[in-house]
Amino acid sequence: MQKDESKAVAEILHELSTTSHVQVRSSPELAAQVAKAASDEDEKRMEDGRSPLRRRTDYRAVRAAPRSLTLTPWQVIHAIGLGAASARQGAGRGLAEHWGSLRYSQALEANRGRYLQLSSEGRDLLRFYKATQSGEIGTGFASLLAEKLVRSRYPDHSVSVIPADIALKAGWTLRSSGTGTRPEPLQRRPHFFVEAWQPGQPSKVLLLSSKGTHSSVHQVQKQLGTASAHVESVHIGPYGTVPYLLIGTEIPTTESLAVHILEAPGTTVLRPSRETSEAGLDLALEQGNRMADIVRPTDRGETIVPGFQVLPDSFAWFSVVLARTEAATLTAFTGGGKPTAQYLTKEQGRRHFQHDVHANTAGLRDAEHRIHDIDFVGTDHIYRLNGTRIEAFSGLKKSLYTHLHHGRVNEYRSEVHALRGQWPDRSTSEQWNAVSIRPDGTVMAIRLQDGDPAASVNCRSVLVAPTRGHTKLQRGWSRGGRADGAASAALP
């Protein structure tokens, strides 16, 4: 038996709530090495008969970059789960993918210096699974670092990290039409839009491309070189002016984790043109059918290249897209269903959330818990951790959820902005072993389950949470009064 497999579950949950550090690295040398890696990749492409990638090349070291992130592993799991919650896989399945973040309950631990590293559990992976783990963990750290950095620059703003693919689908079709391979710039896209906003004011927006690797810093440099092509595919305003972040997470086998970051500084403000009105965040979006074209300046004037561009006359529309995509992500995190469907267009996956179509989803969004004197509503989930029954809960502050449930995005944003800086930062509570509360009003909490193991779930077999670094789903189980059935939708 592995050491981590024999750990007392209480010790594992304690580690999830323990504050640790992650190194942050940004330097002119990193920018130079990324540029070299990008050049080497393009040379190899030309040797293979392919064209060089279109890239943004204006990246540099981040000014006033923090030296480290201070957080708990549970906060990282919260960020991973929130990013996965609105995946277009159907109401129940999207929630199941969100709960998939629990596979990392034993993947991270602090070393003696209180810096995060992979645990022996996290290192003991099947080879095919490493790419998934590094990508998902990398996404969690990237979103947390981007949020921290942007909030430090705009302390009077709220900051939202919004899945780019879901937002882009409101205006463009991202799927292949079946007429052949789509141009590479349409296949390579940034992972997130980062929006700094105040109620009633134009938002500031930047792009974020995230990578992660179990390999060396040399591989991080190569990945960030590729990421420079991802951010080149989206332009907001004139060509090449929207700022962006490139973030790569290095997850070595035995050493502590490190997050590498570069940026193209600047400010893009979604200020509507004189011909357009202010954004109405409560108005439902109609599905757009925009051409995937970018106007690119050349020495002889302008040319049209494949990509996604939001021009000033569409800034008000795009502000609505960002706010309502965030609303869909938050409601999906609490349980999905019709509250999520109202915020999505057809291409974004509205029909997948219009009905709780999967078996055992009738009890979603039916859990209420009071944590740190705040009432939350959402969905809970029972699973086994090393044979011991565990309860996890994801939700949203009740008053904020009520706004979003009834389509009141403006009221949600006004209230959550007013609460900025007031959220408790304690990582445990009297009833929960690990707690994470984010500035968007979401909570994720976990605890040992009390009572008879058979009381909550009628099991023919069970959902077994992380053993050897990944979640094992076994067929043929049913829910009895909890949201265990949400995860069953992920079964083939």
C-alpha positions as CSV (number, residue, x, y, z in Angstrom):
1,M,0.0,0.0,0.0
2,Q,1.3,3.5,-0.9
3,K,2.1,5.8,1.9
4,D,-0.6,8.3,0.9
5,E,-3.2,5.6,0.5
6,S,-2.7,4.6,4.1
7,K,-2.9,8.2,5.4
8,A,-5.7,9.0,7.8
9,V,-8.4,10.8,5.9
10,A,-8.5,13.5,8.5
11,E,-4.8,14.2,7.8
12,I,-5.5,14.5,4.1
13,L,-8.3,17.0,4.7
14,H,-6.0,18.9,7.0
15,E,-3.4,19.2,4.3
16,L,-6.1,20.5,1.9
17,S,-6.7,23.5,4.2
18,T,-3.0,24.2,5.0
19,T,-1.6,27.4,3.6
20,S,1.5,26.9,1.3
21,H,3.4,28.8,-1.3
22,V,4.1,28.5,-5.0
23,Q,7.0,30.2,-6.6
24,V,6.3,32.8,-9.3
25,R,9.0,33.4,-11.9
26,S,9.2,36.2,-14.5
27,S,12.3,37.7,-16.1
28,P,13.7,39.1,-19.3
29,E,15.7,35.8,-19.6
30,L,12.4,33.9,-19.6
31,A,11.1,36.1,-22.4
32,A,14.2,35.6,-24.4
33,Q,14.1,31.8,-24.0
34,V,10.4,31.7,-25.0
35,A,11.2,33.8,-28.1
36,K,14.0,31.3,-29.0
37,A,11.7,28.3,-28.4
38,A,9.1,29.9,-30.7
39,S,11.7,30.5,-33.4
40,D,12.9,26.9,-33.1
41,E,9.4,25.6,-33.5
42,D,8.8,27.7,-36.6
43,E,12.0,26.5,-38.1
44,K,11.0,22.9,-37.6
45,R,7.6,23.6,-39.1
46,M,9.2,25.0,-42.2
47,E,11.4,22.0,-42.5
48,D,8.2,19.9,-42.4
49,G,6.7,22.0,-45.2
50,R,4.3,23.9,-42.9
51,S,4.0,27.7,-42.5
52,P,5.3,29.4,-39.3
53,L,2.6,30.1,-36.7
54,R,1.2,33.6,-36.3
55,R,2.2,34.8,-32.9
56,R,2.2,37.8,-30.6
57,T,5.8,38.6,-30.0
58,D,5.4,41.7,-27.7
59,Y,5.6,39.7,-24.4
60,R,8.0,40.7,-21.7
61,A,8.6,40.1,-18.0
62,V,5.7,41.1,-15.7
63,R,6.2,44.4,-14.0
64,A,6.0,44.1,-10.2
65,A,5.3,40.3,-10.4
66,P,4.7,38.7,-7.1
67,R,7.4,36.4,-5.9
68,S,5.0,33.7,-4.8
69,L,1.4,32.7,-4.5
70,T,0.1,31.9,-1.0
71,L,-2.8,29.6,-1.0
72,T,-4.2,26.2,0.0
73,P,-4.5,23.1,-2.2
74,W,-8.3,23.3,-1.7
75,Q,-8.3,26.8,-3.3
76,V,-6.6,25.3,-6.4
77,I,-9.2,22.5,-6.5
78,H,-11.9,25.1,-6.2
79,A,-10.5,27.1,-9.2
80,I,-10.2,23.9,-11.3
81,G,-13.7,22.9,-10.5
82,L,-15.1,26.3,-11.3
83,G,-13.4,26.3,-14.7
84,A,-14.8,23.0,-15.6
85,A,-18.4,23.6,-14.3
86,S,-19.8,25.1,-17.5
87,A,-18.2,22.7,-19.9
88,R,-20.6,22.0,-22.8
89,Q,-21.3,18.4,-21.9
90,G,-24.9,18.6,-20.7
91,A,-26.3,19.7,-17.3
92,G,-25.4,16.6,-15.3
93,R,-22.2,15.8,-17.1
94,G,-20.9,19.3,-16.7
95,L,-21.4,19.1,-13.0
96,A,-19.7,15.7,-13.0
97,E,-16.6,17.2,-14.7
98,H,-16.7,19.9,-12.0
99,W,-16.6,17.3,-9.3
100,G,-13.7,15.7,-11.2
101,S,-11.5,18.3,-9.6
102,L,-11.7,16.1,-6.4
103,R,-9.3,13.7,-8.1
104,Y,-6.6,16.1,-6.9
105,S,-7.5,15.8,-3.2
106,Q,-4.2,13.9,-2.7
107,A,-2.1,15.2,-5.5
108,L,-0.5,18.2,-3.8
109,E,1.4,18.6,-0.5
110,A,3.7,21.1,1.1
111,N,7.4,20.3,1.7
112,R,9.3,21.4,4.8
113,G,9.6,24.9,3.5
114,R,5.8,25.1,3.0
115,Y,6.2,25.2,-0.8
116,L,3.7,23.1,-2.8
117,Q,4.9,20.0,-4.6
118,L,3.4,16.8,-6.0
119,S,2.7,14.2,-3.3
120,S,3.7,10.6,-3.9
121,E,0.1,10.0,-4.9
122,G,0.3,12.8,-7.5
123,R,3.5,11.4,-8.9
124,D,2.2,7.8,-9.2
125,L,0.3,8.3,-12.4
126,L,-0.4,6.3,-15.5
127,R,1.6,7.9,-18.4
128,F,-1.5,8.8,-20.4
129,Y,-3.0,10.8,-17.5
130,K,-0.1,13.1,-16.9
131,A,-1.0,15.5,-19.7
132,T,-4.5,15.9,-18.3
133,Q,-3.2,16.4,-14.8
134,S,-0.6,19.0,-15.8
135,G,-3.1,20.9,-17.9
136,E,-5.9,21.0,-15.3
137,I,-3.6,21.9,-12.4
138,G,-1.9,24.5,-14.6
139,T,-5.3,26.0,-15.4
140,G,-6.0,26.3,-11.7
141,F,-2.8,28.1,-10.8
142,A,-3.0,30.3,-13.9
143,S,-6.4,31.6,-13.1
144,L,-5.5,32.3,-9.5
145,L,-2.3,34.1,-10.4
146,A,-4.0,36.1,-13.2
147,E,-6.8,37.1,-10.8
148,K,-4.3,38.2,-8.1
149,L,-2.2,40.2,-10.6
150,V,-5.1,42.1,-12.2
151,R,-6.7,42.8,-8.9
152,S,-3.5,44.3,-7.6
153,R,-3.5,46.7,-10.6
154,Y,-7.1,47.6,-10.4
155,P,-7.9,47.5,-6.6
156,D,-11.2,49.3,-7.0
157,H,-12.4,46.7,-9.6
158,S,-13.8,43.2,-9.3
159,V,-12.0,40.6,-11.4
160,S,-13.6,37.7,-13.3
161,V,-11.8,34.9,-15.1
162,I,-14.1,33.7,-17.9
163,P,-13.6,30.5,-20.1
164,A,-12.7,31.9,-23.6
165,D,-14.2,29.1,-25.7
166,I,-17.6,29.4,-24.1
167,A,-17.6,33.2,-24.5
168,L,-16.5,33.0,-28.1
169,K,-19.2,30.6,-29.0
170,A,-21.8,33.4,-28.5
171,G,-20.6,35.0,-31.7
172,W,-18.7,32.4,-33.7
173,T,-19.0,28.8,-34.6
174,L,-15.9,27.1,-33.2
175,R,-16.7,23.6,-34.5
176,S,-15.5,22.4,-37.9
177,S,-18.2,22.5,-40.6
178,G,-17.0,19.2,-42.1
179,T,-15.5,20.9,-45.1
180,G,-11.9,20.3,-44.1
181,T,-9.4,21.3,-41.5
182,R,-9.9,24.8,-40.1
183,P,-7.0,27.2,-40.2
184,E,-4.7,26.9,-37.3
185,P,-5.5,30.3,-35.8
186,L,-9.1,29.1,-35.4
187,Q,-7.9,26.0,-33.6
188,R,-5.5,27.7,-31.2
189,R,-7.3,30.0,-28.8
190,P,-6.6,31.6,-25.4
191,H,-8.0,29.8,-22.4
192,F,-9.6,32.7,-20.5
193,F,-10.7,36.3,-20.7
194,V,-9.8,38.2,-17.6
195,E,-12.2,41.1,-17.0
196,A,-11.7,43.9,-14.5
197,W,-15.1,45.6,-13.9
198,Q,-17.1,48.0,-11.9
199,P,-20.9,48.2,-12.0
200,G,-22.1,50.6,-14.7
201,Q,-18.6,51.3,-16.0
202,P,-16.8,49.9,-19.1
203,S,-14.7,46.8,-18.3
204,K,-11.0,46.3,-18.9
205,V,-10.2,43.0,-20.5
206,L,-7.1,40.9,-21.3
207,L,-6.4,37.4,-22.6
208,L,-4.9,34.5,-20.7
209,S,-3.2,31.4,-22.2
210,S,-2.4,28.7,-19.7
211,K,-0.1,25.7,-19.9
212,G,1.2,23.1,-17.6
213,T,3.9,20.4,-17.7
214,H,5.5,17.7,-15.6
215,S,8.7,18.2,-17.5
216,S,11.5,20.7,-17.1
217,V,11.6,24.5,-17.4
218,H,12.8,24.0,-21.0
219,Q,9.4,22.4,-21.8
220,V,7.7,25.4,-20.1
221,Q,9.5,27.7,-22.5
222,K,8.4,25.7,-25.5
223,Q,4.8,25.7,-24.2
224,L,4.8,29.5,-23.7
225,G,6.1,29.9,-27.2
226,T,3.1,27.9,-28.4
227,A,0.8,30.0,-26.1
228,S,1.9,33.1,-28.0
229,A,0.1,31.7,-31.0
230,H,-3.0,31.0,-28.9
231,V,-3.4,34.7,-27.8
232,E,-2.7,35.8,-31.4
233,S,-6.0,34.3,-32.6
234,V,-8.2,36.8,-30.6
235,H,-8.1,40.6,-30.9
236,I,-10.2,43.1,-29.1
237,G,-10.1,46.5,-30.7
238,P,-7.4,47.2,-33.3
239,Y,-5.1,44.4,-34.3
240,G,-2.4,43.5,-31.7
241,T,-3.4,45.9,-29.0
242,V,-5.2,43.7,-26.4
243,P,-2.9,42.9,-23.5
244,Y,-2.4,39.3,-22.5
245,L,-0.8,36.9,-20.0
246,L,1.2,33.7,-20.8
247,I,1.3,31.4,-17.8
248,G,3.0,28.0,-17.6
249,T,3.0,25.8,-14.5
250,E,6.0,23.6,-13.9
251,I,5.1,20.5,-11.9
252,P,8.4,18.6,-11.4
253,T,8.4,15.1,-9.9
254,T,10.4,15.9,-6.7
255,E,10.9,19.6,-6.4
256,S,8.3,22.4,-5.6
257,L,6.0,23.8,-8.2
258,A,6.8,27.0,-10.0
259,V,4.5,29.3,-12.1
260,H,6.2,31.1,-15.0
261,I,4.5,34.2,-16.4
262,L,5.0,36.8,-19.2
263,E,2.8,39.6,-20.3
264,A,2.1,42.1,-23.0
265,P,1.1,45.1,-20.9
266,G,-1.5,47.6,-21.9
267,T,-5.2,48.4,-21.3
268,T,-8.2,47.5,-23.5
269,V,-11.4,49.2,-22.3
270,L,-14.7,48.0,-23.6
271,R,-16.0,51.5,-24.0
272,P,-19.0,51.5,-26.4
273,S,-18.7,53.6,-29.5
274,R,-21.0,56.6,-29.9
275,E,-23.3,54.7,-32.1
276,T,-24.0,51.9,-29.6
277,S,-25.7,52.0,-26.2
278,E,-24.5,50.8,-22.8
279,A,-24.6,47.1,-22.2
280,G,-27.8,45.6,-20.8
281,L,-26.5,42.6,-18.8
282,D,-30.0,41.3,-18.0
283,L,-31.0,41.0,-21.7
284,A,-30.7,37.5,-23.2
285,L,-28.2,37.1,-26.0
286,E,-29.1,36.1,-29.5
287,Q,-26.7,33.6,-31.1
288,G,-24.3,35.5,-33.3
289,N,-23.0,34.3,-36.7
290,R,-19.8,36.4,-37.1
291,M,-17.1,35.9,-39.7
292,A,-13.9,34.5,-38.2
293,D,-11.8,37.3,-39.7
294,I,-9.2,39.7,-38.4
295,V,-8.3,43.0,-40.0
296,R,-4.5,43.0,-40.0
297,P,-2.4,46.0,-41.0
298,T,0.3,45.5,-43.6
299,D,2.9,47.7,-45.3
300,R,0.4,48.1,-48.2
301,G,-2.7,48.7,-46.2
302,E,-4.8,45.9,-44.6
303,T,-5.3,42.2,-45.1
304,I,-7.9,39.8,-43.8
305,V,-6.6,36.7,-41.8
306,P,-8.5,34.0,-39.9
307,G,-9.2,34.7,-36.2
308,F,-11.6,36.4,-33.9
309,Q,-11.9,40.1,-33.6
310,V,-14.2,42.3,-31.5
311,L,-14.3,45.9,-32.9
312,P,-15.4,48.9,-30.9
313,D,-18.9,48.9,-32.4
314,S,-19.3,45.4,-30.7
315,F,-17.8,46.3,-27.3
316,A,-21.3,46.7,-25.6
317,W,-22.3,43.2,-27.0
318,F,-19.0,41.7,-25.8
319,S,-19.5,43.1,-22.3
320,V,-22.8,41.3,-22.2
321,V,-21.2,38.1,-23.4
322,L,-18.6,38.2,-20.7
323,A,-21.0,39.0,-17.9
324,R,-23.6,36.3,-18.9
325,T,-20.9,33.7,-19.6
326,E,-19.6,34.3,-16.0
327,A,-23.2,34.0,-14.7
328,A,-23.5,30.6,-16.5
329,T,-20.3,29.4,-15.0
330,L,-21.4,30.4,-11.5
331,T,-24.9,28.8,-11.8
332,A,-23.3,25.6,-13.4
333,F,-21.0,25.5,-10.3
334,T,-24.1,25.4,-8.1
335,G,-25.8,22.6,-10.1
336,G,-26.6,23.7,-13.7
337,G,-30.0,23.2,-15.2
338,K,-32.4,25.9,-16.2
339,P,-30.7,28.7,-14.2
340,T,-27.6,28.1,-16.4
341,A,-29.5,27.7,-19.7
342,Q,-30.9,31.2,-19.5
343,Y,-27.4,32.7,-19.9
344,L,-26.3,30.7,-22.9
345,T,-26.9,30.9,-26.6
346,K,-27.5,27.9,-28.8
347,E,-23.8,27.4,-29.7
348,Q,-22.8,27.9,-26.1
349,G,-24.9,24.8,-25.1
350,R,-28.2,26.2,-24.0
351,R,-30.2,23.1,-24.9
352,H,-27.9,20.9,-22.8
353,F,-28.9,22.8,-19.7
354,Q,-32.6,23.5,-20.4
355,H,-33.7,20.3,-18.7
356,D,-32.2,18.2,-16.0
357,V,-32.1,15.4,-18.5
358,H,-29.9,12.9,-16.7
359,A,-31.0,10.4,-14.2
360,N,-30.5,11.3,-10.5
361,T,-30.3,15.1,-11.1
362,A,-33.6,16.0,-9.4
363,G,-31.8,16.9,-6.2
364,L,-29.3,19.4,-7.7
365,R,-29.3,22.9,-6.1
366,D,-31.2,21.6,-3.1
367,A,-28.4,21.9,-0.5
368,E,-28.1,24.9,1.9
369,H,-25.3,25.4,4.3
370,R,-24.2,28.2,6.6
371,I,-20.5,28.7,6.5
372,H,-18.7,31.5,8.4
373,D,-22.1,33.0,9.1
374,I,-22.9,33.2,5.3
375,D,-25.9,31.3,3.8
376,F,-24.9,29.3,0.7
377,V,-27.1,27.3,-1.7
378,G,-25.8,24.7,-4.1
379,T,-25.2,21.0,-4.5
380,D,-23.4,18.4,-2.3
381,H,-21.7,15.3,-3.3
382,I,-20.8,12.1,-1.4
383,Y,-17.8,10.0,-2.4
384,R,-15.2,7.7,-0.8
385,L,-11.6,8.8,-0.1
386,N,-9.5,5.8,0.8
387,G,-12.6,4.0,1.8
388,T,-13.9,6.8,4.1
389,R,-17.1,8.6,3.2
390,I,-16.6,12.3,2.4
391,E,-19.0,15.1,1.7
392,A,-18.1,18.0,-0.7
393,F,-20.3,21.0,-1.3
394,S,-20.2,23.7,-4.0
395,G,-22.5,26.7,-3.9
396,L,-23.0,30.4,-4.1
397,K,-24.0,33.0,-1.5
398,K,-27.8,32.6,-1.3
399,S,-28.7,36.2,-2.1
400,L,-26.3,36.2,-5.1
401,Y,-27.7,32.9,-6.3
402,T,-31.2,34.3,-6.1
403,H,-30.2,37.2,-8.4
404,L,-28.7,34.9,-10.9
405,H,-31.6,32.3,-10.6
406,H,-34.0,35.1,-11.7
407,G,-31.7,36.5,-14.4
408,R,-30.6,39.6,-12.6
409,V,-27.0,39.9,-13.6
410,N,-26.8,43.6,-12.9
411,E,-28.0,43.1,-9.3
412,Y,-25.6,40.2,-8.9
413,R,-22.7,42.3,-10.0
414,S,-23.7,45.3,-7.8
415,E,-24.0,43.2,-4.7
416,V,-20.8,41.1,-5.2
417,H,-18.8,44.2,-6.0
418,A,-20.1,45.9,-2.8
419,L,-18.9,42.8,-0.9
420,R,-15.4,43.1,-2.3
421,G,-12.8,42.6,0.4
422,Q,-15.3,41.4,3.0
423,W,-15.2,37.6,2.3
424,P,-13.7,35.5,5.1
425,D,-10.3,34.0,4.3
426,R,-10.3,31.2,6.9
427,S,-9.6,27.8,5.3
428,T,-11.6,25.7,7.8
429,S,-14.8,26.1,9.8
430,E,-16.5,24.4,12.7
431,Q,-18.3,21.9,10.5
432,W,-16.0,21.7,7.5
433,N,-12.4,20.4,7.3
434,A,-11.5,22.6,4.3
435,V,-13.2,25.7,3.0
436,S,-12.6,28.0,0.0
437,I,-14.7,31.2,-0.6
438,R,-13.9,33.2,-3.7
439,P,-14.6,36.9,-4.3
440,D,-17.3,35.9,-6.9
441,G,-19.4,34.5,-3.9
442,T,-18.8,30.8,-4.6
443,V,-17.8,28.4,-1.9
444,M,-16.3,24.9,-2.0
445,A,-16.1,22.9,1.2
446,I,-15.3,19.3,2.2
447,R,-15.7,17.2,5.4
448,L,-15.9,13.8,6.8
449,Q,-19.5,12.5,6.6
450,D,-21.2,11.7,9.8
451,G,-23.7,8.8,10.4
452,D,-24.4,5.5,8.8
453,P,-22.6,5.0,5.5
454,A,-25.8,3.6,4.0
455,A,-27.9,6.5,5.1
456,S,-27.3,8.9,2.2
457,V,-26.5,6.7,-0.8
458,N,-28.1,3.5,-2.1
459,C,-25.0,2.0,-3.6
460,R,-24.7,-1.0,-5.9
461,S,-21.1,0.3,-6.4
462,V,-19.5,3.6,-5.4
463,L,-17.7,6.6,-6.8
464,V,-14.2,6.2,-5.5
465,A,-12.3,9.4,-5.3
466,P,-8.6,9.8,-5.9
467,T,-6.6,6.6,-5.8
468,R,-3.3,6.7,-7.7
469,G,-4.1,10.2,-8.8
470,H,-7.4,9.8,-10.7
471,T,-11.1,9.2,-10.1
472,K,-12.4,5.8,-10.8
473,L,-16.0,5.7,-11.9
474,Q,-17.8,2.3,-11.5
475,R,-21.0,1.6,-13.2
476,G,-24.4,0.9,-11.7
477,W,-25.0,3.1,-8.7
478,S,-27.8,5.3,-7.7
479,R,-28.5,8.3,-5.5
480,G,-30.5,8.4,-2.4
481,G,-31.2,12.0,-1.3
482,R,-27.8,13.6,-2.3
483,A,-26.2,14.8,-5.5
484,D,-24.1,11.7,-6.0
485,G,-26.1,11.0,-9.1
486,A,-24.7,14.2,-10.7
487,A,-21.4,12.4,-11.1
488,S,-23.1,9.3,-12.6
489,A,-23.8,11.3,-15.7
490,A,-20.1,11.1,-16.6
491,L,-20.3,7.4,-17.1
492,P,-20.1,6.3,-20.7
